[in-house]
Amino acid sequence: MTKLQKNIYISMLVAQGVIISLIENMIPYPFAFAPGAKLGLANLITIIAIFTMKKRETVFLISMRLVLATLLGGTISTFFYSASGAYLSFLGMLLIKQLGPKRVSIIGISAVGGFLHNVGQLLTTSFFAQSWAPMLYLPFLSILGLLSGIAIGIAANYLLQHVQTLKKFQLDYEQTSKQKWEIF
């Protein structure tokens, strides 16, 4: 990959992540028992990035997506909630990915990311509220996060298998990282 191709690829993923975030912001909250709960569809871009780009590039992508989505349709508080969830989720997915393709799948990694995204947001809520009471939502949000993470993992698996550009970047990434992931 040339540097220009890599930069265009990152830019496209950032743009797609921002668009998904903005569309998701327009969807009414589907869960009455958990105000503010969302499906986390923009995390699809993070999963794809984890399997097609270096860690540093993925952190840059997440940062750009968060900043641009906040500037275009968010507030400073939504930035903090989104950032805490996104970065904790990313770190957790990287740790789980270290188990290797024989022990964990893309869907499993995504499920962990969905769970940790909610944990990060609840920790931020607890910090701002200066109370651990918001953590009482964790059991409910855990189920939603795991289900959402599984759905996003299935979608990422499908995209990595069927989109030629993603296959090309994944192959390039696998050659540099010396780790092949089975896409099924």
Salt bridges, closest charged atoms under 4 A:
GLU57 OE1 - LYS6 NZ 3.77
GLU174 OE1 - LYS180 NZ 3.84
